[in-house]
Amino acid sequence: MVVNNDTSQAFRIINNTTNTLFTDPGDGSLIPVAMAGGPFRGAVVFDSLTVRNAAFYDAGDNYVIAPAGAVVQESGGFIASFGIIRW
């Protein structure tokens, strides 16, 4: 997930309850960037993603995050997402 539209860091959700998200401690603390009730958005993280030959990948209302150069749209392929972030 991405908090407050700060795409410099994503947090993996490892569990949840009705009103609590539990993130991977290896991703760092949410305390400096998040507050109760604050905005967050899903993120789909890839090592690489290639969409080609008129294929369509829909990430919904989530970000797509991958290393620079690892997201490729070719030969009419299309990726739909809130945004593509290249780390």
C-alpha positions as a Markdown table, in Angstrom:
| # | Residue | x | y | z |
|---|---|---|---|---|
| 1 | Met | 0.0 | 0.0 | 0.0 |
| 2 | Val | 1.0 | 3.6 | -0.5 |
| 3 | Val | 0.3 | 6.1 | 2.2 |
| 4 | Asn | -0.6 | 9.8 | 1.6 |
| 5 | Asn | 0.3 | 9.3 | -2.1 |
| 6 | Asp | 3.9 | 9.2 | -1.1 |
| 7 | Thr | 5.2 | 6.8 | -3.7 |
| 8 | Ser | 8.8 | 6.8 | -2.4 |
| 9 | Gln | 7.9 | 3.8 | -0.2 |
| 10 | Ala | 5.3 | 1.0 | -0.2 |
| 11 | Phe | 4.2 | -1.1 | 2.7 |
| 12 | Arg | 3.2 | -4.7 | 2.4 |
| 13 | Ile | 0.0 | -5.6 | 4.3 |
| 14 | Ile | 0.6 | -9.0 | 6.0 |
| 15 | Asn | -2.7 | -9.1 | 7.9 |
| 16 | Asn | -5.8 | -7.1 | 8.8 |
| 17 | Thr | -8.8 | -6.9 | 11.0 |
| 18 | Thr | -12.0 | -4.9 | 10.6 |
| 19 | Asn | -10.2 | -1.6 | 11.5 |
| 20 | Thr | -6.4 | -2.4 | 11.7 |
| 21 | Leu | -3.8 | -3.1 | 9.0 |
| 22 | Phe | -0.7 | -4.9 | 9.9 |
| 23 | Thr | 2.3 | -4.2 | 7.7 |
| 24 | Asp | 5.6 | -6.0 | 7.3 |
| 25 | Pro | 8.1 | -4.7 | 9.9 |
| 26 | Gly | 10.8 | -5.0 | 7.2 |
| 27 | Asp | 9.2 | -2.2 | 5.3 |
| 28 | Gly | 9.8 | 0.3 | 8.1 |
| 29 | Ser | 7.5 | 2.2 | 10.4 |
| 30 | Leu | 4.2 | 3.8 | 9.3 |
| 31 | Ile | 4.3 | 6.3 | 12.2 |
| 32 | Pro | 6.3 | 9.0 | 10.3 |
| 33 | Val | 4.1 | 8.9 | 7.2 |
| 34 | Ala | 0.6 | 7.8 | 8.3 |
| 35 | Met | -2.1 | 8.9 | 10.7 |
| 36 | Ala | -5.4 | 7.2 | 11.7 |
| 37 | Gly | -8.0 | 7.8 | 9.0 |
| 38 | Gly | -5.4 | 9.1 | 6.5 |
| 39 | Pro | -5.5 | 8.2 | 2.9 |
| 40 | Phe | -3.9 | 5.1 | 1.4 |
| 41 | Arg | -4.0 | 3.3 | -1.9 |
| 42 | Gly | -3.2 | -0.2 | -3.0 |
| 43 | Ala | 0.0 | -1.0 | -4.9 |
| 44 | Val | 0.9 | -4.0 | -7.0 |
| 45 | Val | 4.7 | -4.5 | -6.9 |
| 46 | Phe | 6.4 | -6.4 | -9.8 |
| 47 | Asp | 10.0 | -7.4 | -10.5 |
| 48 | Ser | 9.0 | -6.8 | -14.1 |
| 49 | Leu | 5.8 | -6.6 | -16.2 |
| 50 | Thr | 5.5 | -6.8 | -19.9 |
| 51 | Val | 2.1 | -6.4 | -21.6 |
| 52 | Arg | 2.0 | -7.0 | -25.4 |
| 53 | Asn | 0.0 | -8.1 | -28.4 |
| 54 | Ala | -3.1 | -6.1 | -27.5 |
| 55 | Ala | -3.2 | -7.7 | -24.0 |
| 56 | Phe | -4.7 | -5.6 | -21.2 |
| 57 | Tyr | -3.6 | -5.5 | -17.5 |
| 58 | Asp | -6.0 | -3.8 | -15.1 |
| 59 | Ala | -4.6 | -2.9 | -11.7 |
| 60 | Gly | -7.8 | -1.3 | -10.8 |
| 61 | Asp | -7.5 | 1.8 | -8.6 |
| 62 | Asn | -4.0 | 0.7 | -7.5 |
| 63 | Tyr | -0.5 | 1.8 | -8.3 |
| 64 | Val | 1.8 | -0.4 | -10.3 |
| 65 | Ile | 5.3 | -0.3 | -8.9 |
| 66 | Ala | 8.4 | -1.9 | -10.5 |
| 67 | Pro | 12.1 | -1.1 | -11.1 |
| 68 | Ala | 12.9 | 1.5 | -13.7 |
| 69 | Gly | 12.6 | -0.1 | -17.2 |
| 70 | Ala | 10.8 | -3.1 | -15.9 |
| 71 | Val | 7.3 | -2.1 | -17.0 |
| 72 | Val | 6.9 | -2.5 | -20.7 |
| 73 | Gln | 3.8 | -1.9 | -22.9 |
| 74 | Glu | 4.4 | -3.1 | -26.5 |
| 75 | Ser | 2.6 | -4.2 | -29.6 |
| 76 | Gly | -0.6 | -2.6 | -28.5 |
| 77 | Gly | -0.5 | -3.8 | -24.9 |
| 78 | Phe | -2.1 | -1.6 | -22.3 |
| 79 | Ile | -1.8 | -1.2 | -18.5 |
| 80 | Ala | -4.6 | 0.5 | -16.6 |
| 81 | Ser | -3.7 | 1.7 | -13.1 |
| 82 | Phe | -3.8 | 4.7 | -10.8 |
| 83 | Gly | -0.2 | 5.4 | -11.7 |
| 84 | Ile | 2.9 | 3.5 | -12.8 |
| 85 | Ile | 5.8 | 4.1 | -10.4 |
| 86 | Arg | 9.3 | 3.2 | -11.5 |
| 87 | Trp | 11.8 | 2.7 | -8.6 |
